[in-house]
Amino acid sequence: MAQELPRPLTDDDFLSFDMEQAAIGHQLFYDPILSGNQNIACAHCHHPDFGTSDGLSLGIGEGGQGLGPDRTPGTGDDKIRKRIPRNSPGLWNLGAKDIHTVFHDGRLSISDVYGNGFNSPAQEWLPSGLNSLLAAQALFPLTSQFEMAGNVAENQVTGAVHDRIDKGWPILAKRVRTDPKYGPAMVAAFEGIETAEDITITQIANALAAFMAIEWRSTDSPFDQYLAGDTNALSPAQTNGMDLFFGKAQCSICHSGPLLSDQKFHALALPPFGPGRTRQWDPYVRDVGRMGESDRLEDAYRFRTPMLRNVALTAPYGHNGAFPDLESMIRHHLDPAASLANWVPEMAALPKVPWLQKADFVVWQDQFEMQRVRRKIDIAPLTLSQAEITDLVAFLHALTGSSVDTPPFGVPIDFVP
């Protein structure tokens, strides 16, 4: 049964952010000042050249060198200790009002369970005054050992975070407010900030959120133009793919609504690899997805449905980047069990890290864990012809915004990967 097409996205669907604050966030996003060892910026894992992701299955974070698929794992004492456990998600349309849950496992959501507006890994220690879910999200890579904080004993930030998650943010805030470029600019941009001494991590997070929301808002794809009434915006193949997406292929059951996501969690039996996002008491490599946050057995191996604007730009695909292109990801949805059985490690975009390679695929030797992954599949197999799959891919390309290459700010000329 065919689903109705979503309504077009409009200005009313997005939160309002301040352009002056966004300009500061723009500089901070590309500045390693927010990392523990001041050697990595947000942009290293979320760069517009790779669709606001990094072109890797599992990223190379703190200690790495370079950008995108060419990024290397570093050398000597600075080399990485671990791959980032999950794929770096794109940042498109994260300023939308309807978004209530983020991260692959949903560990950050709008909630009043802790009395501060959010259910987050910081629990009751989350700073007050955050202007959006996006601002809250921006805080957590800064405290992650392998993403931006660095290893214990390497710097003040990671040492403080090891004590408690919120202890590192004031150290970063001091760096920013004492910087001769950022301090005066933030005093001018934020109400209630009389002197640089008043600047906290809250203003930094709000500036980052303003930048990301404004820079990567995308509502002008051919599909968006079609929804707005231009019936010639899609090619015949894209139109056929759209009909399949909202009909026979059943994609829109989960990729629903104007944002093309139900923001819920589903198990697809994606091929596991890498270190996994393990919990303290996990005795072996694995990633149980949503269950790691909810502690509900039924949530095992379920991951959040991604939004799909500009999806053609954000390969590889899946919560761990298991599939290199849209066709292979579609085929996995059609028959997850068969796809898992036929998957080979060469499909993963993993830069060589010799001292980690023994662990990259060790989970495949754990027969019990692999059985658990295979048993948990939330979607039924479906048959499509090669022509239909090709048309679906064409439609997904029609979700690419017309202005993605001309954002309001762009990459600063002084950004050094």
C-alpha positions in Angstrom: 0.0 0.0 0.0 1.4 3.3 -1.1 2.2 6.0 1.6 1.3 9.6 1.1 4.1 12.0 0.1 5.3 14.2 2.9 4.5 17.9 3.0 7.2 20.3 1.9 9.7 21.6 4.5 9.2 25.3 5.1 10.9 28.0 7.3 8.4 27.2 10.0 9.9 23.7 10.4 13.3 25.1 11.6 14.4 26.8 14.7 15.7 30.4 14.4 19.3 31.0 15.1 21.4 34.2 15.3 23.7 34.8 12.3 26.4 36.6 14.4 26.6 33.7 16.8 26.7 31.4 13.8 29.7 33.2 12.4 31.6 32.5 15.7 30.4 28.9 15.6 31.8 28.7 12.0 35.3 29.6 13.2 35.0 27.2 16.2 33.9 24.3 14.1 37.1 24.4 12.1 39.4 25.3 15.0 41.3 22.6 17.0 41.0 24.8 20.1 38.1 22.7 21.3 40.0 19.5 21.4 42.0 18.3 24.4 45.4 18.3 22.6 44.4 21.0 20.2 45.0 18.7 17.2 41.6 18.0 15.8 38.5 20.1 15.0 34.8 19.2 14.5 35.4 19.5 10.8 37.9 16.6 10.7 35.0 14.2 11.1 32.2 16.4 9.6 33.6 18.1 6.5 31.5 19.3 3.6 33.8 17.7 1.1 32.4 14.4 2.4 28.7 15.4 2.8 29.4 16.7 6.4 30.8 13.2 7.3 34.3 11.9 6.7 34.0 9.3 3.9 35.1 6.5 6.3 33.2 3.6 7.8 34.7 4.2 11.2 36.5 7.5 11.7 40.0 8.2 12.8 39.8 10.7 15.7 42.2 12.3 18.1 45.8 11.6 17.0 45.1 11.1 13.4 46.4 13.2 10.5 44.8 14.4 7.3 41.2 14.4 6.1 38.6 12.0 4.8 39.6 8.7 3.3 43.2 9.8 3.2 43.3 10.4 7.0 46.1 8.4 8.6 46.2 7.0 12.2 49.2 9.0 13.4 52.6 7.9 14.6 54.5 7.4 17.8 53.0 8.4 21.1 50.3 10.4 19.2 48.9 7.5 17.2 45.3 6.5 17.7 44.4 3.9 20.4 41.1 3.0 18.9 38.9 3.6 15.8 35.7 5.6 16.4 33.1 2.9 17.1 30.4 4.2 14.7 30.1 6.0 11.4 30.2 9.8 11.5 26.7 11.0 10.6 25.9 13.9 8.3 24.8 17.2 9.8 22.0 18.1 7.4 18.8 19.8 8.8 19.7 19.3 12.4 18.0 22.6 13.2 14.6 21.2 12.4 12.0 21.6 15.2 10.7 18.1 15.0 14.0 16.4 15.8 13.8 15.0 19.3 16.4 12.3 19.3 20.0 12.2 18.0 23.0 9.8 17.8 22.8 6.3 16.3 21.6 4.9 19.6 19.5 7.9 20.7 21.5 8.6 23.7 20.6 12.3 23.5 16.9 13.3 23.4 14.6 16.0 24.4 13.3 15.1 27.9 12.8 16.5 31.3 14.0 13.3 33.1 16.9 15.3 34.6 15.1 18.6 35.0 17.2 20.3 32.3 15.3 19.6 29.2 17.4 16.7 27.9 18.1 13.0 28.5 21.9 12.9 27.9 25.1 11.1 28.9 25.7 14.1 31.2 22.5 13.5 33.1 22.0 16.2 35.7 25.4 17.7 35.0 24.5 19.1 31.5 25.1 22.9 31.4 22.0 25.1 31.6 21.0 27.6 28.9 21.5 25.4 25.8 19.3 26.8 23.1 18.6 23.5 21.3 19.1 19.8 21.0 21.8 20.5 18.5 23.7 22.6 21.0 23.5 19.8 23.5 24.8 17.4 20.9 27.8 19.6 20.1 29.1 19.1 23.6 29.7 15.4 23.6 32.5 14.9 21.0 34.5 17.4 23.0 34.5 15.0 26.0 35.0 11.8 24.1 38.5 10.3 24.6 38.9 9.0 21.1 37.1 11.7 19.2 38.4 15.0 20.6 39.4 14.9 24.2 42.5 12.7 24.0 43.9 10.0 26.2 44.0 10.2 30.0 47.1 12.1 31.3 47.7 13.8 28.0 46.0 17.1 28.8 43.8 18.8 31.4 40.6 18.3 29.5 40.7 14.5 29.3 42.0 14.3 32.9 39.0 16.3 34.1 36.5 14.3 32.0 37.9 11.1 33.5 36.8 12.5 36.9 33.3 13.5 35.7 32.0 14.3 32.2 31.2 18.0 32.9 34.6 18.8 34.4 36.3 19.3 31.0 34.0 21.9 29.6 35.1 24.8 31.8 38.7 24.2 30.7 37.7 24.5 27.0 35.5 27.5 27.8 38.5 29.3 29.4 40.6 28.6 26.3 38.0 30.2 24.1 37.1 33.3 26.3 40.8 34.2 26.7 41.5 34.0 23.0 41.8 37.5 21.6 39.6 36.6 18.6 36.8 34.8 20.3 36.4 36.6 23.6 35.3 40.1 22.2 33.3 38.5 19.5 31.2 36.4 21.9 30.7 39.4 24.2 29.3 41.3 21.2 27.1 38.4 20.0 25.5 37.1 23.1 23.0 39.0 25.3 23.8 38.8 29.0 27.5 38.4 28.4 29.1 41.6 29.7 32.7 40.6 29.7 34.7 37.6 28.4 34.8 36.2 31.9 31.0 35.5 31.6 31.6 33.1 28.6 30.9 29.5 29.4 30.6 26.3 27.4 27.0 27.1 26.9 27.7 30.0 24.6 30.2 27.9 22.7 27.7 25.1 22.2 25.0 27.6 21.2 27.4 29.2 18.6 28.2 25.8 17.2 24.5 24.9 16.9 23.7 28.2 15.2 26.4 27.6 12.6 25.5 24.0 11.9 21.8 24.7 11.7 22.3 27.6 9.3 25.1 26.2 7.2 23.7 22.8 6.6 20.0 23.4 6.2 19.0 21.8 2.9 15.5 22.0 1.5 16.0 22.7 -2.2 16.6 19.3 -3.7 14.7 18.2 -6.8 12.4 16.2 -4.5 11.7 19.3 -2.4 11.0 21.2 -5.6 8.6 18.4 -6.7 6.8 18.6 -3.3 6.5 22.3 -3.7 4.6 21.8 -7.0 7.2 21.5 -9.8 6.1 18.3 -11.4 9.1 18.5 -13.8 11.7 18.5 -11.1 12.3 14.8 -11.2 13.5 12.6 -14.1 11.4 9.6 -15.2 13.7 7.3 -13.3 13.6 9.5 -10.2 9.8 9.6 -10.4 9.7 5.8 -10.6 12.1 5.6 -7.7 9.9 7.9 -5.7 6.8 5.8 -6.4 8.8 2.7 -5.2 10.1 4.5 -2.1 6.6 5.4 -1.0 5.0 2.2 -2.3 6.2 -1.3 -3.2 9.7 -0.9 -1.7 8.2 0.2 1.7 11.1 2.6 2.4 8.8 5.2 3.8 7.5 3.0 6.5 10.6 4.0 8.5 11.9 6.9 6.4 8.7 8.9 6.9 7.5 12.4 7.4 9.1 15.6 6.0 12.5 14.7 7.5 12.3 11.2 6.0 12.9 9.5 9.4 10.6 8.2 12.0 13.4 8.8 14.6 12.8 5.3 15.9 15.1 2.3 16.1 15.3 -0.7 13.9 17.5 -3.8 13.7 18.8 -4.6 10.2 21.6 -7.1 11.0 24.3 -4.9 9.6 27.7 -6.6 9.4 29.5 -5.8 12.7 33.2 -4.8 12.8 35.5 -2.4 14.7 35.7 -1.9 18.4 32.0 -1.7 18.9 30.4 0.8 21.3 30.8 -1.4 24.3 29.7 -0.7 27.9 32.0 -1.0 30.9 30.7 -4.5 31.7 30.8 -5.9 28.1 33.4 -8.7 28.2 33.9 -8.7 24.4 33.6 -6.5 21.3 30.1 -5.8 20.3 27.6 -3.0 19.6 24.1 -3.6 20.9 22.8 -0.3 19.6 19.7 1.2 21.4 19.8 -1.4 24.1 23.0 0.1 25.4 21.0 3.2 26.3 17.5 1.8 27.1 18.6 -1.4 28.9 15.6 -3.0 27.2 16.4 -6.4 25.6 13.9 -5.8 22.8 16.1 -2.8 21.7 19.1 -5.0 21.0 20.9 -4.2 17.7 18.4 -1.5 16.9 19.7 1.8 15.5 18.1 5.1 14.7 16.5 5.7 11.3 18.7 8.3 9.5 17.3 11.3 7.7 17.9 11.2 4.0 18.4 14.7 2.6 21.8 14.6 0.8 22.2 10.9 1.5 24.0 10.4 -1.8 26.9 12.6 -0.5 27.4 10.8 2.8 28.8 7.3 1.9 29.5 4.8 3.3 26.2 3.8 4.9 24.9 2.2 8.1 25.6 3.0 11.7 29.1 1.6 11.1 29.5 2.4 7.4 29.3 -1.2 6.4 28.2 -0.5 2.8 30.1 1.6 0.3 27.3 2.8 -1.9 23.5 3.3 -2.0 22.8 0.2 -4.1 24.5 -2.2 -1.7 22.7 -0.5 1.2 19.3 -0.9 -0.6 20.1 -4.6 -1.3 20.9 -5.1 2.4 17.4 -3.8 3.3 15.8 -6.2 0.7 17.3 -9.3 2.4 19.4 -8.5 5.5 20.2 -12.1 6.2 21.6 -12.9 2.8 23.4 -9.6 2.6 25.1 -10.3 5.9 26.1 -13.8 4.8 27.7 -12.3 1.6 29.4 -9.3 3.1 33.2 -9.2 2.9 35.5 -7.0 4.9 36.8 -5.3 1.8 33.5 -3.4 1.6 34.4 -1.4 4.7 36.3 1.9 4.2 38.9 1.4 6.9 42.3 3.1 6.6 45.0 0.6 7.6 45.9 0.7 11.3 48.4 -2.2 11.8 48.2 -2.2 15.6 44.4 -2.4 15.5 43.8 -4.8 12.6 43.6 -7.9 14.7 40.6 -6.4 16.5 38.8 -5.0 13.4 36.9 -8.1 12.6 37.4 -10.2 15.7 33.6 -10.1 16.4 33.1 -12.5 13.4 34.9 -15.2 15.5 32.3 -14.9 18.2 29.7 -17.4 17.0 27.2 -16.5 19.8 27.4 -12.8 19.1 27.0 -13.3 15.3 24.0 -15.5 16.0 22.4 -12.8 18.1 22.9 -10.3 15.3 21.5 -12.6 12.6 18.4 -13.4 14.8 17.4 -9.7 15.3 15.9 -8.4 12.0 12.9 -6.1 12.1 12.2 -6.0 8.4 10.9 -8.7 6.1 12.7 -9.7 2.8 11.4 -8.0 -0.3 12.1 -8.6 -4.0 12.9 -5.8 -6.4 14.3 -6.0 -9.9 17.6 -4.5 -10.9 15.8 -1.8 -12.8 13.7 -1.0 -9.7 16.8 -0.8 -7.5 18.5 1.5 -10.1 15.4 3.8 -10.0 15.5 3.9 -6.2 19.1 5.0 -6.3 18.1 7.7 -8.8 15.5 8.9 -6.4 17.9 9.0 -3.5 20.1 11.2 -5.7 17.1 13.5 -6.2 17.4 14.2 -2.4 20.6 16.2 -2.9 20.1 19.9 -2.4 20.7 22.3 -5.3 22.7 24.7 -3.1 24.9 22.3 -1.1 28.0 23.7 -2.8 27.2 27.3 -1.9 26.5 27.4 1.9 26.4 30.7 3.7 29.8 30.4 5.3 31.9 27.7 3.6 35.3 26.3 4.7 37.6 28.9 6.1 40.6 29.6 3.9 42.9 29.0 6.9 41.6 25.5 7.8 44.5 23.1 7.8 43.4 19.4 7.7 
